[in-house]
Amino acid sequence: MEVLGQITLEKFMRKHARAKTPLSCWLQDAKDAEWKTTQDIRNRYNSADFLSDDRVVFNIGGNNFRLVVIVRYQNGIVMIQKIGTHAEYDQWKLD
């Protein structure tokens, strides 16, 4: 997959050092993936949550961090929408 918005992840990792390793692993996984359907993601990340508009919420680093992306399956693109701590995620309005 092509991952857009990686600068958002880089900024977050500079602020939250504990997120660096798990986010780097997720990023490499996403780049290596060929997700065609939500089931492809579920097969690798069974704790992922699927929202409207092709948004996916990933639990990162033992559920310490939440990553929200938009997946354009037909184009092979993942767009970083939001990253935060679990506490920050609880405050987001993701309807």
C-alpha positions as a printed Julia matrix, in Angstrom:
95×3 Matrix{Float64}:
   0.0     0.0    0.0
   1.07    3.59  -0.49
   0.92    5.4    2.85
   0.14    9.12   2.7
   0.65   11.47   5.65
   3.69    9.77   7.16
   4.87   13.14   8.5
   2.0    12.95  10.98
   3.39    9.69  12.33
   6.94   11.06  12.44
   5.84   14.09  14.48
   3.89   11.87  16.85
   6.85    9.51  17.34
   9.1    12.46  18.22
   6.61   13.51  20.89
   5.87    9.97  22.15
   9.07    7.9   22.11
   7.23    4.75  23.27
   5.21    4.85  20.04
   8.23    4.74  17.74
   8.78    0.98  17.55
   5.13   -0.12  17.26
   4.26    2.65  14.78
   7.33    1.91  12.69
   6.3    -1.76  12.58
   2.72   -0.84  11.6
   4.01    1.51   8.89
   6.22   -1.17   7.37
   3.36   -3.68   7.54
   1.05   -1.24   5.76
   3.61   -0.51   3.04
   4.15   -4.23   2.45
   0.41   -5.02   2.47
  -1.98   -5.36  -0.44
  -5.29   -4.75   1.3
  -8.19   -5.27  -1.11
 -10.95   -5.67   1.5
 -11.6    -5.06   5.18
 -11.11   -8.8    5.71
  -7.52   -8.47   4.53
  -6.92   -6.01   7.36
  -8.88   -8.1    9.86
  -6.72  -11.13   8.98
  -3.61   -9.26  10.12
  -5.1    -6.93  12.78
  -8.03   -8.64  14.44
  -8.49   -5.76  16.89
  -8.94   -3.17  14.13
 -12.24   -1.29  14.17
 -13.97   -0.33  10.96
 -15.87    2.94  10.7
 -17.86    4.59   7.93
 -16.14    6.09   4.88
 -13.48    3.34   4.75
 -11.89    4.5    8.0
 -10.02    2.0   10.14
  -8.88    2.39  13.75
  -5.74    0.47  14.69
  -4.7    -0.22  18.29
  -0.97    0.44  18.42
   1.53   -0.46  21.1
  -0.66   -2.67  23.25
  -3.62   -0.33  22.85
  -1.65    2.64  24.22
  -2.11    4.54  20.97
  -4.85    4.78  18.36
  -4.27    5.33  14.67
  -7.12    6.3   12.37
  -6.61    5.89   8.64
  -8.69    6.03   5.49
  -8.13    3.1    3.16
  -8.77    3.41  -0.56
  -8.69   -0.28  -1.36
  -9.14    0.08  -5.12
  -6.21    2.53  -5.35
  -3.89    0.82  -2.85
  -3.69    3.94  -0.68
  -3.75    4.4    3.1
  -4.15    7.98   4.32
  -3.2     8.81   7.9
  -6.1    10.72   9.4
  -5.28   10.91  13.1
  -2.93    9.48  15.71
  -3.15    9.89  19.46
  -2.91    8.29  22.84
  -5.76    6.12  24.01
  -6.89    8.95  26.32
  -6.89   11.43  23.41
  -8.82    8.96  21.25
 -11.57    8.83  23.87
 -12.13   12.57  23.29
 -12.35   12.41  19.49
 -15.64   12.6   17.63
 -15.31   10.01  14.89
 -18.94    9.56  13.84
